Amino acid sequence: MNNIKENYDLMFTSYPDLVNIQELKEMLGIGVTLAYRLVRENTIPSQKIGREYKIPKVNIIHYLMNKSA
């Protein structure tokens, strides 16, 4: 967990703590279809509020850290 905290302070500093699908796809450099699939399949945990997904930035960093391991 300490490693995630260190990366949180270094990665995606220009993004807010909660991002939407558009920001997720920018952060990961992926298309909108894959971004929706990652959140719908709970690969990257998120909350759907109304019609929009809210994704905690820490979940994206966690996904990247586990993906590269």
ROTI-626654 format. One record per residue: x, y, z of N, C-alpha, C, O, CB in turn; residue number from 1. Coordinates in Angstrom, 1 decimal. Glycine has a CB too. Layout:
% residues N
(domar (X,Y,Z),(X,Y,Z),(X,Y,Z),(X,Y,Z),(X,Y,Z),NUM);
...
END
This chain:
% residues 69
(domar (0.8,-1.2,0.0),(0.0,0.0,0.0),(0.9,1.3,0.0),(0.5,2.3,-0.6),(-0.9,0.0,1.2),1);
(domar (2.0,1.2,0.7),(2.9,2.4,0.7),(3.4,2.8,-0.7),(3.5,3.9,-1.0),(4.1,2.1,1.6),2);
(domar (3.6,1.8,-1.5),(4.0,2.0,-2.9),(2.9,2.8,-3.7),(3.2,3.6,-4.5),(4.4,0.7,-3.6),3);
(domar (1.7,2.4,-3.4),(0.6,3.1,-4.1),(0.5,4.5,-3.6),(0.3,5.4,-4.4),(-0.8,2.4,-3.7),4);
(domar (0.7,4.8,-2.3),(0.7,6.2,-1.8),(1.8,7.0,-2.5),(1.6,8.1,-2.9),(0.9,6.2,-0.3),5);
(domar (3.0,6.4,-2.6),(4.1,7.1,-3.3),(3.7,7.4,-4.8),(4.0,8.5,-5.2),(5.4,6.3,-3.3),6);
(domar (3.2,6.5,-5.5),(2.8,6.7,-6.9),(1.6,7.7,-7.0),(1.5,8.4,-7.9),(2.4,5.4,-7.5),7);
(domar (0.7,7.7,-6.0),(-0.4,8.6,-6.0),(0.1,10.0,-6.0),(-0.4,10.9,-6.6),(-1.3,8.4,-4.8),8);
(domar (1.2,10.3,-5.2),(1.8,11.6,-5.2),(2.5,12.0,-6.4),(2.8,13.2,-6.7),(2.7,11.7,-4.0),9);
(domar (2.9,11.0,-7.3),(3.7,11.3,-8.5),(2.9,11.2,-9.8),(3.2,11.9,-10.7),(4.8,10.3,-8.5),10);
(domar (1.9,10.3,-9.8),(1.2,10.0,-11.1),(-0.1,10.8,-11.2),(-0.8,11.0,-10.2),(0.9,8.6,-11.2),11);
(domar (-0.4,11.3,-12.4),(-1.7,11.9,-12.7),(-2.0,13.1,-11.8),(-3.1,13.3,-11.4),(-2.8,10.9,-12.7),12);
(domar (-1.0,13.9,-11.5),(-1.2,15.0,-10.5),(-2.1,16.1,-11.1),(-2.7,16.8,-10.3),(0.1,15.6,-10.2),13);
(domar (-2.3,16.2,-12.4),(-3.1,17.2,-13.0),(-4.6,16.8,-13.0),(-5.5,17.6,-13.4),(-2.7,17.5,-14.4),14);
(domar (-4.9,15.5,-12.6),(-6.3,15.0,-12.6),(-6.9,15.1,-11.2),(-6.1,15.0,-10.2),(-6.3,13.6,-13.1),15);
(domar (-8.2,15.3,-11.1),(-8.8,15.3,-9.8),(-8.8,13.9,-9.1),(-8.5,12.9,-9.8),(-10.3,15.8,-9.9),16);
(domar (-9.2,13.8,-7.9),(-9.2,12.5,-7.2),(-10.3,11.6,-7.7),(-10.1,10.4,-7.7),(-9.5,12.8,-5.7),17);
(domar (-11.4,12.1,-8.2),(-12.4,11.3,-8.9),(-12.4,11.8,-10.4),(-12.6,13.0,-10.7),(-13.8,11.5,-8.3),18);
(domar (-12.3,10.8,-11.3),(-12.3,11.1,-12.7),(-13.5,10.5,-13.4),(-14.2,9.6,-12.8),(-11.0,10.7,-13.4),19);
(domar (-13.8,10.9,-14.6),(-14.9,10.3,-15.4),(-14.3,9.5,-16.5),(-13.1,9.3,-16.6),(-15.9,11.4,-16.0),20);
(domar (-15.2,8.9,-17.3),(-14.7,8.0,-18.4),(-13.8,8.7,-19.3),(-12.7,8.2,-19.7),(-15.9,7.4,-19.1),21);
(domar (-14.1,10.0,-19.7),(-13.2,10.7,-20.6),(-11.8,10.9,-20.0),(-10.8,10.7,-20.8),(-13.9,12.1,-20.9),22);
(domar (-11.7,11.2,-18.8),(-10.4,11.4,-18.1),(-9.7,10.1,-18.0),(-8.5,10.0,-18.2),(-10.6,12.1,-16.8),23);
(domar (-10.5,9.0,-17.7),(-9.9,7.7,-17.6),(-9.2,7.3,-18.9),(-8.1,6.8,-18.9),(-10.9,6.6,-17.2),24);
(domar (-9.9,7.5,-20.0),(-9.3,7.1,-21.3),(-8.1,8.0,-21.6),(-7.2,7.5,-22.3),(-10.4,7.2,-22.4),25);
(domar (-8.1,9.2,-21.2),(-6.9,10.1,-21.5),(-5.8,9.6,-20.6),(-4.6,9.5,-21.1),(-7.2,11.5,-21.1),26);
(domar (-6.0,9.2,-19.4),(-5.0,8.8,-18.5),(-4.3,7.5,-18.9),(-3.1,7.4,-18.8),(-5.5,8.6,-17.1),27);
(domar (-5.1,6.6,-19.5),(-4.6,5.3,-19.9),(-4.2,5.2,-21.4),(-3.6,4.3,-21.8),(-5.6,4.2,-19.5),28);
(domar (-4.7,6.2,-22.1),(-4.4,6.2,-23.6),(-5.1,5.1,-24.3),(-4.6,4.5,-25.2),(-2.9,6.1,-23.8),29);
(domar (-6.4,5.0,-23.9),(-7.2,3.9,-24.5),(-8.5,4.5,-25.1),(-8.7,5.7,-24.9),(-7.6,2.8,-23.4),30);
(domar (-9.2,3.7,-25.8),(-10.5,4.2,-26.4),(-11.6,4.1,-25.4),(-11.5,3.5,-24.3),(-10.8,3.3,-27.6),31);
(domar (-12.7,4.7,-25.8),(-13.9,4.8,-24.9),(-14.5,3.5,-24.6),(-15.0,3.2,-23.5),(-14.9,5.8,-25.5),32);
(domar (-14.5,2.6,-25.6),(-15.1,1.2,-25.4),(-14.4,0.5,-24.4),(-15.0,-0.2,-23.5),(-15.1,0.5,-26.8),33);
(domar (-13.0,0.5,-24.4),(-12.2,-0.3,-23.4),(-12.4,0.4,-22.1),(-12.5,-0.3,-21.0),(-10.8,-0.3,-23.8),34);
(domar (-12.5,1.7,-22.0),(-12.7,2.4,-20.7),(-14.0,2.0,-20.1),(-14.0,1.7,-18.9),(-12.6,3.9,-20.9),35);
(domar (-15.1,1.9,-20.8),(-16.3,1.5,-20.3),(-16.3,0.0,-19.9),(-16.8,-0.4,-18.8),(-17.4,1.7,-21.3),36);
(domar (-15.6,-0.8,-20.6),(-15.5,-2.2,-20.3),(-14.7,-2.4,-19.0),(-15.1,-3.2,-18.1),(-14.7,-3.0,-21.4),37);
(domar (-13.6,-1.7,-18.8),(-12.9,-1.8,-17.5),(-13.7,-1.4,-16.3),(-13.5,-2.1,-15.2),(-11.6,-0.9,-17.6),38);
(domar (-14.6,-0.4,-16.4),(-15.4,-0.1,-15.2),(-16.6,-1.0,-15.1),(-17.0,-1.3,-14.0),(-15.8,1.4,-15.3),39);
(domar (-17.2,-1.4,-16.2),(-18.4,-2.2,-16.1),(-18.1,-3.6,-15.6),(-18.8,-4.2,-14.8),(-19.0,-2.4,-17.5),40);
(domar (-16.9,-4.1,-15.9),(-16.4,-5.4,-15.4),(-15.7,-5.3,-14.1),(-15.2,-6.3,-13.6),(-15.5,-6.1,-16.5),41);
(domar (-15.7,-4.2,-13.5),(-15.1,-3.9,-12.2),(-13.6,-4.2,-12.2),(-13.1,-4.5,-11.1),(-15.8,-4.7,-11.1),42);
(domar (-13.0,-4.2,-13.3),(-11.5,-4.3,-13.4),(-10.9,-3.1,-12.7),(-9.9,-3.2,-12.0),(-11.0,-4.4,-14.9),43);
(domar (-11.5,-1.9,-13.0),(-11.2,-0.7,-12.2),(-12.4,-0.3,-11.5),(-13.4,0.2,-12.1),(-10.7,0.5,-13.2),44);
(domar (-12.4,-0.5,-10.2),(-13.7,-0.2,-9.4),(-14.1,1.3,-9.5),(-13.3,2.2,-9.5),(-13.4,-0.6,-7.9),45);
(domar (-15.4,1.4,-9.6),(-16.0,2.8,-9.8),(-17.4,2.8,-9.2),(-17.9,1.8,-8.8),(-16.0,3.2,-11.3),46);
(domar (-17.9,4.0,-9.2),(-19.3,4.2,-8.8),(-20.1,4.8,-9.9),(-19.6,5.8,-10.5),(-19.5,5.0,-7.5),47);
(domar (-21.3,4.3,-10.2),(-22.1,5.0,-11.2),(-23.0,5.9,-10.4),(-23.9,5.5,-9.6),(-22.9,4.0,-12.1),48);
(domar (-22.9,7.2,-10.7),(-23.8,8.2,-10.1),(-24.6,8.8,-11.2),(-24.1,9.6,-12.1),(-22.9,9.3,-9.3),49);
(domar (-25.9,8.6,-11.2),(-26.7,9.0,-12.3),(-26.4,8.3,-13.5),(-26.4,7.0,-13.6),(-26.6,10.5,-12.5),50);
(domar (-26.0,9.0,-14.5),(-25.6,8.4,-15.8),(-24.1,8.4,-16.0),(-23.6,7.9,-17.0),(-26.2,9.1,-17.0),51);
(domar (-23.4,8.8,-15.0),(-21.9,8.9,-15.2),(-21.1,8.1,-14.2),(-21.5,8.0,-13.0),(-21.5,10.4,-15.0),52);
(domar (-20.1,7.5,-14.6),(-19.1,6.8,-13.8),(-18.2,7.7,-13.1),(-17.7,8.6,-13.7),(-18.4,5.7,-14.5),53);
(domar (-17.9,7.5,-11.8),(-16.9,8.2,-11.1),(-15.9,7.2,-10.6),(-16.2,6.3,-9.9),(-17.5,9.0,-9.8),54);
(domar (-14.6,7.5,-11.1),(-13.6,6.5,-10.8),(-12.5,7.1,-9.9),(-11.9,8.2,-10.3),(-12.9,6.0,-12.2),55);
(domar (-12.3,6.6,-8.7),(-11.2,7.1,-7.9),(-9.8,7.0,-8.6),(-9.5,5.9,-9.0),(-11.2,6.4,-6.5),56);
(domar (-9.1,8.0,-8.6),(-7.8,8.0,-9.2),(-6.9,6.9,-8.6),(-6.1,6.3,-9.3),(-7.1,9.4,-9.0),57);
(domar (-7.0,6.7,-7.3),(-6.2,5.6,-6.6),(-6.5,4.2,-7.3),(-5.6,3.4,-7.3),(-6.5,5.6,-5.1),58);
(domar (-7.7,4.0,-7.7),(-8.1,2.7,-8.3),(-7.4,2.6,-9.7),(-7.0,1.4,-10.0),(-9.6,2.6,-8.5),59);
(domar (-7.2,3.6,-10.4),(-6.5,3.6,-11.7),(-5.0,3.3,-11.4),(-4.4,2.5,-12.1),(-6.7,4.9,-12.4),60);
(domar (-4.4,3.9,-10.4),(-3.0,3.7,-10.1),(-2.9,2.2,-9.6),(-1.9,1.6,-10.0),(-2.5,4.7,-9.0),61);
(domar (-3.8,1.8,-8.8),(-3.7,0.4,-8.4),(-3.8,-0.6,-9.6),(-3.1,-1.6,-9.6),(-4.9,0.1,-7.4),62);
(domar (-4.7,-0.3,-10.5),(-4.8,-1.1,-11.7),(-3.5,-1.2,-12.5),(-3.0,-2.2,-12.9),(-5.9,-0.6,-12.6),63);
(domar (-2.9,0.0,-12.6),(-1.6,0.1,-13.4),(-0.5,-0.7,-12.6),(0.4,-1.4,-13.3),(-1.2,1.5,-13.6),64);
(domar (-0.4,-0.6,-11.3),(0.6,-1.2,-10.5),(0.5,-2.7,-10.6),(1.5,-3.4,-10.7),(0.5,-0.7,-9.1),65);
(domar (-0.8,-3.2,-10.6),(-1.0,-4.7,-10.7),(-0.8,-5.2,-12.1),(-0.4,-6.3,-12.3),(-2.3,-5.0,-10.1),66);
(domar (-1.1,-4.4,-13.1),(-1.0,-4.8,-14.5),(0.4,-5.0,-14.8),(0.8,-5.9,-15.6),(-1.6,-3.7,-15.4),67);
(domar (1.3,-4.1,-14.3),(2.7,-4.2,-14.7),(3.5,-5.3,-13.9),(4.7,-5.6,-14.2),(3.4,-2.9,-14.6),68);
(domar (2.9,-5.8,-12.8),(3.6,-6.8,-12.0),(3.6,-8.2,-12.6),(4.1,-9.1,-12.0),(3.0,-6.8,-10.6),69);
END
